[in-house]
Amino acid sequence: MTLVSPFRLSLLGALFGLHLASQAAPAPAAVSFDTAPRAGQHQRQLIDLQATMKIRMEAGPDATEEQRAKIAQAAERAAQTGPMKMSTQMEQTMKVDAADAQGWLPLTVTVASKGGSMQVGDRTIPLPNTLTNVSYTARFNPQDFNFEMQNAEGSSAELAEAMKTQGGALISESLQLFKALSQRPLKIGDSVEVPLNMALPIPLPGSAGGMQGRVKYTLARVDRGVAHFDLGMDLKMDVSAPLPGPAASDAAAAEPPKTLQMQIGGSGKGTAALRLADRLPLTSRLAMDMKMTMNGPDNGRMDMDMNMVVQTKGESLAKPAAPTKAAPKKKS
C-alpha cells in the first residue's frame, strides 16, 4: 500500500487545488487567464478523501502446491474481511510574500493531517495525525514561470526528501500550465490538459517506473465571478522494484533476484469552481475508479479495485487592505 498511501492520495487532491489557482477576467467571447501567483495571496484548502478498496488474490500459473495453499488461505481471509475503507482529512495553506530584489516571489506551503481512519472488517484503526505533516519554502519567477524548491521539513526525513523531489516537480508542472493558460483565452466548452507525472516517491535501488497521467479542465460556465470547470482524469503507473533477498550464500547466489511488479490504471470525473477576483479555488470534487495488479515474488497475484473521492474547499486568509484615510479639509 506504500504507493497509494494517504499522503500520496491527499497530496494529489491538494495539488488539484494548486492547478486551479489562477485569475481570470471575462471577455465578451472568452475568458483570459492571468495565472501568475501574486504577492499577498494567502489561501487555505481543506481536503477530504474517502476511499473503498476491494482485494482479490489468486495463484499464478507457476505456483507450487505449497504456494497455492498459502495464497488460498490469504484469499479466504481477504474475502471474509470484505472491502477496506479509508477516510482522511488534510489542510493545505499557501502564502505568497513580496518579491525579492530579483523579482522572485517567495512561497510558503504547509500540508498537515487533520486525522483519519482505516476500517478493516469490523475494526476501525485511527491514522496518526503526524503521518503527512510537511512544510516547504520555495520561490517563483512570474516572468518565466520558473519554480525552485528551497527547503522542506516533514515528520520524517523520507517524507521531506520526497516533497523536495516529487512535490517540487509536480508543482513546477502546474506552473507551466499557468503559463499556457495566460497565453490562451478559453471559450465556454474549451479545454486544457494538465500533465500529472511522478516518479517513485522514495527512490529504490534498481527500481524503475512512475506515474503518468493527465487531468483535463473544460470551462463549463462563468457565473457571478466564478469559473466552473468539468474535470476528467486518466492515469497509469508501472513499477518494477527488487525485493530484499536472503543472506548471501552459494544457494542464494544461484537464485535469480526477486522483483515486485505493479500496474495501476484509473480514470476519474469531477467538477471545480474558481473565484476569479482573488484566484481562489472555491470547491472541487473528483471521483476516481482505479485498478491495481501486483505480481509478487511467490507466484501470487493481487488485484485491487479502488473507488476514491477527493473533495476540496478553499478559503482566503489574506487580510483586506486597510481603508485609506481622507486628508483633512483646509479651513477657509
Sequence and secondary structure as in RCSB ss.txt:
>XXXX:A:sequence
MTLVSPFRLSLLGALFGLHLASQAAPAPAAVSFDTAPRAGQHQRQLIDLQATMKIRMEAGPDATEEQRAKIAQAA
ERAAQTGPMKMSTQMEQTMKVDAADAQGWLPLTVTVASKGGSMQVGDRTIPLPNTLTNVSYTARFNPQDFNFEMQ
NAEGSSAELAEAMKTQGGALISESLQLFKALSQRPLKIGDSVEVPLNMALPIPLPGSAGGMQGRVKYTLARVDRG
VAHFDLGMDLKMDVSAPLPGPAASDAAAAEPPKTLQMQIGGSGKGTAALRLADRLPLTSRLAMDMKMTMNGPDNG
RMDMDMNMVVQTKGESLAKPAAPTKAAPKKKS
>XXXX:A:secstr
 GGG HHHHHHHHHHHHHHT  EEEE SS EEEE S  TT EEEEEEEEEEEEEEEEEE TT  HHHHHHHHHHH
HHHHHH  EEEEEEEEEEEEE    TTS EEEEEEEEEEEEEEEETTEEEEE GGGG EEEEEEEETTTTEEEEE
EEEESSHHHHHHIIIIIHHHHHHHHHHHHHHHT  B TT EEEEE  EE SS  TT EEEEEEEEEEEEEEEETT
EEEEEEEEEEEEEEEEE       HHHHHS   EEEEEEEEEEEEEEEEETTTTEEEEEEEEEEEEEEEE TTSE
EEEEEEEEEEEEEEEE                
